Amino acid sequence: MSEARVSEVLRVLDPAPGFRPWHGGASPLGSLRGVTEVAAAWRPAPGRHSIWELVLHIAYWKYAVRRRLVGGPSGSFPRSPSNWPAVPDPADAKAWKADRALLRDEHALVVDAIRGFDPERYDEPAPGGMSGSGSGVTFGDLIMGVVMHDTYHTGQIQVLKRLYALSD
């Protein structure tokens, strides 16, 4: 992976203030501006994910990718179950602030891991394959995957915000 490729990944994963990707979506963190704890916990239908659950899920996968890039113990994510952590009970403003901070912290940590990653290792196999990925997952797959994962779930958050606004 060249330095230019790393720069491109970081430009999309950690955009500068005011940058809006061509597809119009904000980053996961940017998509949360103005989202209250009530809106974050709201579900569009039984069995569907809330914004809050998506935030915790995104934070977990940033942690999982970072852990594979830099090493580190598994099982150290602060919430459980890890892939889809439960929304705290009570789902109040203090807990919502803490979980947004968890996403912000995990985001900063994965960005730092990518910045410090040796571009020559981009095509090397990554340890501990990701869920459903099978064998042959490279570090580059992980790095691009976290960008695509953010984009996908940010779109869901944007849709949920609009659905919540219509639910009143």
N, CA, C and O of each residue as an XYZ file, in Angstrom:
672
protein
N       0.863     -1.176      0.000
C       0.000      0.000      0.000
C       0.898      1.223      0.000
O       1.809      1.334      0.820
N       0.648      2.107     -0.889
C       1.469      3.310     -0.953
C       0.969      4.333      0.068
O      -0.145      4.238      0.581
N       1.817      5.296      0.338
C       1.412      6.383      1.229
C       0.184      7.112      0.680
O      -0.656      7.590      1.442
N       0.089      7.191     -0.648
C      -1.071      7.850     -1.260
C      -2.355      7.087     -0.944
O      -3.391      7.699     -0.683
N      -2.296      5.772     -0.965
C      -3.479      4.974     -0.648
C      -3.873      5.155      0.812
O      -5.061      5.247      1.122
N      -2.907      5.208      1.702
C      -3.191      5.447      3.116
C      -3.853      6.812      3.279
O      -4.823      6.951      4.025
N      -3.336      7.800      2.592
C      -3.911      9.150      2.665
C      -5.355      9.170      2.182
O      -6.199      9.842      2.774
N      -5.641      8.440      1.113
C      -7.009      8.379      0.584
C      -7.940      7.724      1.592
O      -9.038      8.219      1.844
N      -7.500      6.613      2.167
C      -8.312      5.922      3.165
C      -8.604      6.872      4.325
O      -9.748      6.979      4.766
N      -7.599      7.545      4.808
C      -7.781      8.435      5.951
C      -8.636      9.643      5.606
O      -9.365     10.150      6.459
N      -8.555     10.102      4.381
C      -9.388     11.240      3.961
C     -10.868     10.885      4.028
O     -11.700     11.729      4.363
N     -11.193      9.635      3.708
C     -12.590      9.200      3.750
C     -12.986      8.762      5.157
O     -14.079      9.086      5.622
N     -12.112      8.034      5.831
C     -12.419      7.522      7.169
C     -12.470      8.631      8.203
O     -13.301      8.598      9.111
N     -11.593      9.608      8.073
C     -11.488     10.682      9.055
C     -11.478     12.024      8.332
O     -10.462     12.718      8.309
N     -12.621     12.385      7.739
C     -12.645     13.587      6.906
C     -12.397     14.865      7.698
O     -12.716     14.970      8.882
N     -11.821     15.820      6.998
C     -11.603     17.136      7.593
C     -12.955     17.797      7.857
O     -13.933     17.506      7.168
N     -13.013     18.674      8.840
C     -14.279     19.374      9.102
C     -14.810     20.029      7.825
O     -14.074     20.689      7.092
N     -16.085     19.832      7.585
C     -16.726     20.429      6.418
C     -16.678     19.568      5.164
O     -17.396     19.843      4.203
N     -15.838     18.522      5.156
C     -15.755     17.642      3.985
C     -16.988     16.763      3.929
O     -17.385     16.164      4.929
N     -17.591     16.689      2.753
C     -18.731     15.794      2.543
C     -18.397     14.902      1.362
O     -18.134     15.390      0.263
N     -18.407     13.591      1.586
C     -18.110     12.678      0.485
C     -19.083     12.867     -0.674
O     -20.165     13.429     -0.504
N     -18.694     12.399     -1.834
C     -19.533     12.568     -3.026
C     -20.908     11.956     -2.839
O     -21.878     12.431     -3.428
N     -21.011     10.904     -2.026
C     -22.305     10.257     -1.816
C     -23.176     11.010     -0.830
O     -24.319     10.621     -0.589
N     -22.648     12.087     -0.254
C     -23.448     12.971      0.579
C     -23.508     12.599      2.037
O     -24.031     13.371      2.841
N     -22.991     11.441      2.410
C     -23.106     10.997      3.786
C     -22.035     11.572      4.683
O     -20.890     11.768      4.275
N     -22.420     11.828      5.873
C     -21.459     12.271      6.884
C     -20.721     11.048      7.417
O     -21.046      9.917      7.056
N     -19.752     11.268      8.255
C     -19.096     10.167      8.966
C     -20.059      9.676     10.043
O     -21.040     10.356     10.346
N     -19.794      8.495     10.632
C     -20.675      8.069     11.732
C     -20.758      9.117     12.841
O     -21.840      9.391     13.360
N     -19.620      9.699     13.202
C     -19.643     10.714     14.254
C     -20.429     11.940     13.816
O     -21.224     12.478     14.587
N     -20.211     12.379     12.590
C     -20.927     13.550     12.089
C     -22.423     13.317     11.991
O     -23.211     14.246     12.170
N     -22.820     12.078     11.708
C     -24.244     11.778     11.562
C     -24.990     11.847     12.888
O     -26.221     11.856     12.906
N     -24.257     11.897     13.998
C     -24.897     11.898     15.318
C     -25.178     13.285     15.862
O     -25.778     13.418     16.928
N     -24.758     14.321     15.153
C     -25.017     15.683     15.637
C     -26.521     15.885     15.816
O     -27.311     15.646     14.902
N     -26.888     16.324     16.994
C     -28.286     16.628     17.273
C     -29.145     15.420     17.600
O     -30.340     15.582     17.850
N     -28.589     14.219     17.608
C     -29.373     13.024     17.925
C     -29.463     12.896     19.448
O     -28.447     12.767     20.131
N     -30.660     12.933     19.955
C     -30.884     12.795     21.396
C     -30.869     11.326     21.790
O     -30.915     10.437     20.940
N     -30.805     11.089     23.094
C     -30.850      9.714     23.571
C     -32.177      9.033     23.243
O     -32.216      7.820     23.037
N     -33.250      9.795     23.193
C     -34.553      9.225     22.841
C     -34.547      8.795     21.372
O     -34.973      7.688     21.043
N     -34.069      9.663     20.505
C     -33.987      9.315     19.082
C     -33.014      8.158     18.858
O     -33.263      7.288     18.024
N     -31.911      8.150     19.598
C     -30.902      7.104     19.434
C     -31.437      5.735     19.837
O     -31.073      4.731     19.225
N     -32.286      5.675     20.845
C     -32.810      4.397     21.344
C     -34.047      3.930     20.576
O     -34.451      2.775     20.706
N     -34.646      4.803     19.786
C     -35.887      4.481     19.060
C     -35.639      3.399     18.014
O     -34.604      3.389     17.347
N     -36.590      2.500     17.881
C     -36.542      1.461     16.851
C     -37.666      1.705     15.854
O     -38.781      2.041     16.252
N     -37.387      1.542     14.567
C     -38.443      1.754     13.574
C     -39.497      0.653     13.596
O     -40.621      0.857     13.136
N     -39.138     -0.508     14.126
C     -40.066     -1.642     14.239
C     -39.436     -2.640     15.206
O     -38.225     -2.612     15.421
N     -40.236     -3.506     15.782
C     -39.669     -4.527     16.673
C     -38.602     -5.358     15.941
O     -38.775     -5.735     14.782
N     -37.520     -5.625     16.635
C     -36.460     -6.437     16.054
C     -35.519     -5.698     15.125
O     -34.573     -6.297     14.612
N     -35.747     -4.423     14.896
C     -34.859     -3.614     14.052
C     -33.868     -2.873     14.942
O     -34.140     -2.602     16.111
N     -32.714     -2.553     14.364
C     -31.684     -1.868     15.146
C     -31.994     -0.385     15.309
O     -32.610      0.249     14.452
N     -31.544      0.137     16.436
C     -31.646      1.570     16.722
C     -30.335      2.246     16.330
O     -29.335      1.582     16.057
N     -30.357      3.558     16.308
C     -29.133      4.328     16.073
C     -28.106      3.975     17.149
O     -26.927      3.794     16.846
N     -28.542      3.879     18.376
C     -27.642      3.590     19.486
C     -26.941      2.251     19.283
O     -25.732      2.141     19.487
N     -27.700      1.238     18.883
C     -27.095     -0.068     18.627
C     -26.078      0.010     17.486
O     -25.017     -0.611     17.549
N     -26.403      0.769     16.453
C     -25.467      0.943     15.336
C     -24.185      1.626     15.798
O     -23.096      1.249     15.365
N     -24.297      2.612     16.662
C     -23.126      3.314     17.193
C     -22.208      2.332     17.916
O     -20.994      2.345     17.712
N     -22.783      1.492     18.754
C     -21.976      0.518     19.498
C     -21.372     -0.536     18.561
O     -20.233     -0.962     18.752
N     -22.125     -0.945     17.569
C     -21.642     -1.913     16.573
C     -20.473     -1.329     15.772
O     -19.468     -2.007     15.560
N     -20.600     -0.094     15.335
C     -19.518      0.570     14.595
C     -18.276      0.680     15.478
O     -17.162      0.408     15.029
N     -18.475      1.080     16.739
C     -17.342      1.202     17.667
C     -16.650     -0.143     17.835
O     -15.421     -0.207     17.856
N     -17.424     -1.214     17.953
C     -16.819     -2.532     18.117
C     -15.950     -2.905     16.917
O     -14.834     -3.392     17.098
N     -16.436     -2.690     15.711
C     -15.664     -3.106     14.538
C     -14.445     -2.217     14.317
O     -13.455     -2.673     13.746
N     -14.491     -0.978     14.748
C     -13.272     -0.154     14.722
C     -12.241     -0.760     15.674
O     -11.060     -0.860     15.342
N     -12.700     -1.159     16.855
C     -11.836     -1.828     17.829
C     -11.273     -3.126     17.236
O     -10.074     -3.382     17.342
N     -12.135     -3.948     16.612
C     -11.708     -5.244     16.082
C     -10.666     -5.083     14.978
O      -9.693     -5.835     14.932
N     -10.858     -4.117     14.095
C      -9.881     -3.875     13.031
C      -8.572     -3.374     13.627
O      -7.498     -3.853     13.263
N      -8.658     -2.421     14.533
C      -7.440     -1.892     15.167
C      -6.652     -2.997     15.858
O      -5.429     -3.064     15.744
N      -7.357     -3.855     16.568
C      -6.698     -4.936     17.291
C      -5.945     -5.854     16.329
O      -4.877     -6.363     16.671
N      -6.484     -6.066     15.145
C      -5.809     -6.906     14.160
C      -4.643     -6.176     13.491
O      -3.670     -6.805     13.074
N      -4.742     -4.860     13.390
C      -3.644     -4.089     12.789
C      -2.451     -3.980     13.724
O      -1.306     -4.092     13.284
N      -2.704     -3.762     15.003
C      -1.608     -3.487     15.939
C      -1.383     -4.589     16.959
O      -0.438     -4.522     17.744
N      -2.233     -5.595     16.956
C      -2.152     -6.626     17.975
C      -2.908     -6.187     19.210
O      -3.450     -5.083     19.260
N      -2.940     -7.018     20.161
C      -3.651     -6.686     21.389
C      -4.583     -7.810     21.775
O      -4.919     -8.667     20.957
N      -4.994     -7.801     23.016
C      -5.821     -8.904     23.515
C      -7.241     -8.854     22.975
O      -7.826     -7.781     22.826
N      -7.780    -10.018     22.686
C      -9.192    -10.060     22.326
C      -9.998    -10.007     23.616
O      -9.481    -10.271     24.702
N     -11.254     -9.668     23.478
C     -12.117     -9.617     24.648
C     -11.955     -8.394     25.510
O     -12.446     -8.366     26.639
N     -11.276     -7.375     25.004
C     -11.068     -6.180     25.822
C     -11.991     -5.019     25.440
O     -11.837     -3.911     25.954
N     -12.953     -5.269     24.537
C     -13.924     -4.218     24.218
C     -14.809     -4.018     25.451
O     -15.255     -4.994     26.053
N     -15.068     -2.761     25.833
C     -15.737     -2.508     27.106
C     -17.228     -2.811     27.162
O     -17.827     -2.692     28.231
N     -17.840     -3.192     26.071
C     -19.286     -3.456     26.054
C     -19.547     -4.873     25.580
O     -18.698     -5.482     24.928
N     -20.723     -5.400     25.905
C     -21.072     -6.744     25.464
C     -22.561     -6.822     25.153
O     -23.330     -5.971     25.600
N     -22.975     -7.827     24.396
C     -22.093     -8.690     23.615
C     -21.341     -7.856     22.589
O     -21.834     -6.821     22.142
N     -20.164     -8.299     22.223
C     -19.248     -7.425     21.496
C     -19.749     -6.938     20.141
O     -19.684     -5.735     19.887
N     -20.240     -7.792     19.266
C     -20.617     -7.368     17.922
C     -21.833     -6.435     17.924
O     -21.854     -5.448     17.189
N     -22.814     -6.733     18.720
C     -24.012     -5.890     18.839
C     -24.267     -5.632     20.326
O     -25.182     -6.212     20.909
N     -23.455     -4.758     20.943
C     -23.638     -4.488     22.369
C     -25.042     -3.981     22.690
O     -25.677     -3.279     21.902
N     -25.491     -4.363     23.864
C     -26.812     -3.941     24.316
C     -26.807     -2.461     24.678
O     -25.833     -1.941     25.222
N     -27.903     -1.802     24.369
C     -28.097     -0.410     24.790
C     -28.261     -0.429     26.306
O     -28.978     -1.274     26.840
N     -27.602      0.495     27.002
C     -27.688      0.476     28.467
C     -29.108      0.710     28.971
O     -29.944      1.314     28.299
N     -29.343      0.214     30.161
C     -30.624      0.433     30.814
C     -30.325      1.081     32.152
O     -29.780      0.405     33.025
N     -30.643      2.335     32.366
C     -31.498      3.140     31.507
C     -30.734      3.767     30.333
O     -29.540      4.055     30.420
N     -31.449      3.959     29.268
C     -30.884      4.594     28.071
C     -31.071      6.104     28.224
O     -31.933      6.710     27.587
N     -30.249      6.684     29.074
C     -30.396      8.101     29.399
C     -29.311      8.948     28.732
O     -28.430      8.423     28.050
N     -29.387     10.247     28.935
C     -28.459     11.184     28.290
C     -27.013     10.910     28.684
O     -26.118     11.022     27.846
N     -26.769     10.557     29.935
C     -25.407     10.282     30.397
C     -24.837      9.063     29.670
O     -23.693      9.092     29.218
N     -25.625      7.997     29.554
C     -25.168      6.788     28.861
C     -24.961      7.061     27.374
O     -24.007      6.553     26.785
N     -25.836      7.854     26.756
C     -25.704      8.200     25.337
C     -24.419      8.989     25.111
O     -23.703      8.746     24.139
N     -24.128      9.920     25.990
C     -22.883     10.689     25.884
C     -21.672      9.758     25.997
O     -20.709      9.893     25.241
N     -21.722      8.821     26.934
C     -20.609      7.885     27.125
C     -20.415      6.990     25.893
O     -19.280      6.713     25.505
N     -21.497      6.543     25.288
C     -21.365      5.660     24.128
C     -20.940      6.421     22.877
O     -20.255      5.857     22.023
N     -21.324      7.673     22.750
C     -20.777      8.498     21.658
C     -19.277      8.702     21.879
O     -18.503      8.692     20.922
N     -18.866      8.886     23.134
C     -17.438      9.028     23.439
C     -16.686      7.734     23.134
O     -15.550      7.780     22.662
N     -17.302      6.586     23.395
C     -16.682      5.308     23.058
C     -16.449      5.227     21.553
O     -15.369      4.825     21.120
N     -17.435      5.600     20.754
C     -17.263      5.605     19.298
C     -16.154      6.576     18.897
O     -15.302      6.235     18.076
N     -16.158      7.774     19.463
C     -15.139      8.776     19.143
C     -13.736      8.247     19.495
O     -12.791      8.421     18.727
N     -13.617      7.605     20.657
C     -12.323      7.068     21.080
C     -11.858      5.925     20.179
O     -10.699      5.894     19.765
N     -12.748      4.997     19.877
C     -12.369      3.876     19.007
C     -12.038      4.368     17.605
O     -11.157      3.823     16.941
N     -12.743      5.395     17.161
C     -12.447      5.983     15.851
C     -11.029      6.558     15.844
O     -10.251      6.295     14.927
N     -10.704      7.338     16.863
C      -9.364      7.945     16.935
C      -8.289      6.867     16.998
O      -7.229      7.013     16.389
N      -8.549      5.799     17.722
C      -7.560      4.726     17.850
C      -7.345      3.980     16.533
O      -6.208      3.655     16.191
N      -8.420      3.704     15.791
C      -8.235      3.000     14.508
C      -7.570      3.928     13.492
O      -6.759      3.473     12.686
N      -7.895      5.207     13.518
C      -7.237      6.161     12.613
C      -5.743      6.210     12.922
O      -4.923      6.187     12.004
N      -5.383      6.277     14.193
C      -3.965      6.267     14.571
C      -3.284      4.976     14.131
O      -2.144      5.003     13.669
N      -3.973      3.850     14.272
C      -3.405      2.563     13.854
C      -3.152      2.538     12.349
O      -2.132      2.018     11.897
N      -4.070      3.094     11.582
C      -3.894      3.129     10.122
C      -2.766      4.086      9.756
O      -1.954      3.786      8.881
N      -2.714      5.239     10.422
C      -1.619      6.194     10.159
C      -0.255      5.561     10.419
O       0.706      5.816      9.693
N      -0.180      4.742     11.451
C       1.087      4.134     11.822
C       1.358      2.796     11.160
O       2.404      2.187     11.391
N       0.421      2.333     10.338
C       0.573      1.018      9.716
C       1.590      1.073      8.586
O       1.588      2.007      7.784
N       2.451      0.077      8.526
C       3.468     -0.007      7.473
C       2.788     -0.333      6.139
O       2.252     -1.430      5.981
N       2.798      0.589      5.185
C       2.119      0.365      3.904
C       2.627     -0.869      3.157
O       1.909     -1.425      2.326
N       3.846     -1.297      3.441
C       4.396     -2.484      2.779
C       3.674     -3.763      3.225
O       3.777     -4.795      2.560
N       2.957     -3.700      4.326
C       2.263     -4.884      4.854
C       0.805     -4.968      4.406
O       0.090     -5.884      4.812
N       0.361     -4.039      3.589
C      -1.043     -3.928      3.179
C      -1.593     -5.237      2.617
O      -2.729     -5.602      2.920
N      -0.824     -5.941      1.817
C      -1.299     -7.160      1.166
C      -0.970     -8.434      1.926
O      -1.219     -9.532      1.429
N      -0.416     -8.302      3.122
C      -0.126     -9.475      3.947
C      -1.409     -9.994      4.582
O      -2.328     -9.222      4.855
N      -1.472    -11.302      4.817
C      -2.637    -11.860      5.523
C      -2.741    -11.283      6.933
O      -1.745    -11.149      7.643
N      -3.953    -10.951      7.315
C      -4.195    -10.425      8.658
C      -4.482    -11.583      9.610
O      -5.053    -12.594      9.203
N      -4.090    -11.441     10.866
C      -4.379    -12.506     11.832
C      -5.856    -12.519     12.215
O      -6.550    -11.506     12.115
N      -6.315    -13.676     12.651
C      -7.664    -13.774     13.225
C      -8.752    -13.284     12.310
O      -9.360    -12.247     12.574
N      -9.017    -14.009     11.228
C     -10.028    -13.616     10.232
C     -11.271    -12.984     10.829
O     -11.641    -13.266     11.969
N     -11.898    -12.148     10.065
C     -13.093    -11.447     10.521
C     -14.309    -12.338     10.320
O     -14.272    -13.282      9.531
N     -15.361    -12.042     11.018
C     -16.593    -12.815     10.960
C     -17.073    -12.950      9.521
O     -17.292    -11.953      8.832
N     -17.232    -14.186      9.078
C     -17.754    -14.435      7.744
C     -16.771    -14.184      6.628
O     -17.137    -14.309      5.459
N     -15.533    -13.834      6.939
C     -14.603    -13.459      5.883
C     -13.830    -14.639      5.315
O     -13.308    -14.555      4.203
N     -13.747    -15.727      6.051
C     -12.980    -16.863      5.563
C     -11.500    -16.565      5.584
O     -11.052    -15.633      6.251
N     -10.744    -17.359      4.852
C      -9.297    -17.167      4.833
C      -8.900    -16.156      3.765
O      -9.698    -15.784      2.904
N      -7.666    -15.731      3.845
C      -7.145    -14.821      2.830
C      -7.439    -13.358      3.053
O      -7.239    -12.552      2.144
N      -7.905    -12.985      4.226
C      -8.175    -11.582      4.518
C      -6.843    -10.880      4.755
O      -6.038    -11.314      5.579
N      -6.622     -9.807      4.034
C      -5.383     -9.047      4.175
C      -5.602     -7.836      5.072
O      -6.733     -7.467      5.388
N      -4.486     -7.228      5.472
C      -4.590     -5.977      6.221
C      -5.313     -4.919      5.395
O      -6.087     -4.129      5.935
N      -5.066     -4.902      4.101
C      -5.758     -3.959      3.226
C      -7.258     -4.182      3.226
O      -8.032     -3.224      3.205
N      -7.678     -5.459      3.248
C      -9.112     -5.761      3.330
C      -9.708     -5.175      4.603
O     -10.805     -4.616      4.585
N      -8.981     -5.306      5.701
C      -9.467     -4.769      6.974
C      -9.584     -3.249      6.923
O     -10.581     -2.674      7.361
N      -8.559     -2.615      6.386
C      -8.534     -1.148      6.333
C      -9.652     -0.621      5.432
O     -10.381      0.294      5.817
N      -9.788     -1.191      4.245
C     -10.870     -0.752      3.362
C     -12.228     -1.162      3.930
O     -13.221     -0.451      3.771
N     -12.258     -2.309      4.589
C     -13.510     -2.776      5.174
C     -14.053     -1.851      6.239
O     -15.266     -1.658      6.322
N     -13.180     -1.268      7.066
C     -13.668     -0.369      8.104
C     -14.237      0.906      7.472
O     -15.176      1.496      8.007
N     -13.678      1.328      6.349
C     -14.225      2.486      5.627
C     -15.612      2.151      5.080
O     -16.554      2.926      5.246
N     -15.731      0.998      4.430
C     -17.028      0.604      3.864
C     -18.062      0.359      4.956
O     -19.233      0.699      4.787
N     -17.645     -0.222      6.062
C     -18.535     -0.481      7.188
C     -19.085      0.840      7.731
O     -20.283      0.960      7.989
N     -18.211      1.821      7.900
C     -18.661      3.151      8.341
C     -19.686      3.733      7.378
O     -20.731      4.231      7.797
N     -19.384      3.669      6.099
C     -20.270      4.263      5.093
C     -21.640      3.594      5.118
O     -22.668      4.270      5.102
N     -21.647      2.287      5.156
C     -22.904      1.534      5.168
C     -23.765      1.907      6.373
O     -24.939      2.245      6.225
N     -23.178      1.843      7.551
C     -23.966      2.098      8.752
C     -24.288      3.580      8.943
O     -25.295      3.914      9.566
N     -23.457      4.459      8.423
C     -23.801      5.886      8.467
C     -25.059      6.141      7.646
O     -25.917      6.927      8.048
N     -25.170      5.485      6.510
C     -26.393      5.590      5.709
C     -27.605      5.123      6.493
O     -28.666      5.745      6.433
N     -27.453      4.033      7.227
C     -28.562      3.547      8.043
C     -28.936      4.560      9.127
O     -30.117      4.789      9.386
N     -27.938      5.158      9.751
C     -28.209      6.160     10.780
C     -28.977      7.334     10.173
O     -29.934      7.828     10.770
N     -28.560      7.777      8.996
C     -29.243      8.904      8.362
C     -30.709      8.565      8.067
O     -31.592      9.400      8.261
N     -30.963      7.346      7.600
C     -32.342      6.923      7.330
C     -33.132      6.849      8.633
O     -34.273      7.308      8.689
N     -32.544      6.280      9.675
C     -33.234      6.188     10.964
C     -33.578      7.563     11.540
O     -34.643      7.742     12.132
N     -32.685      8.523     11.368
C     -32.979      9.881     11.831
C     -34.228     10.430     11.141
O     -35.084     11.042     11.780
N     -34.318     10.205      9.847
C     -35.477     10.710      9.099
C     -36.762      9.966      9.491
O     -37.821     10.577      9.632
N     -36.659      8.658      9.662
C     -37.824      7.879     10.087
C     -38.288      8.311     11.473
O     -39.490      8.419     11.717
N     -37.352      8.558     12.380
C     -37.708      9.006     13.710
C     -38.438     10.350     13.643
O     -39.438     10.551     14.331
N     -37.940     11.258     12.821
C     -38.576     12.572     12.687
C     -40.007     12.445     12.175
O     -40.863     13.257     12.524
N     -40.273     11.439     11.355
C     -41.618     11.228     10.820
C     -42.520     10.483     11.798
O     -43.738     10.461     11.619
N     -41.937      9.871     12.831
C     -42.718      9.030     13.741
C     -43.510      9.806     14.764
O     -44.389      9.245     15.417
N     -43.221     11.081     14.918
C     -43.920     11.894     15.940
C     -45.378     12.079     15.636
O     -46.089     12.735     16.398
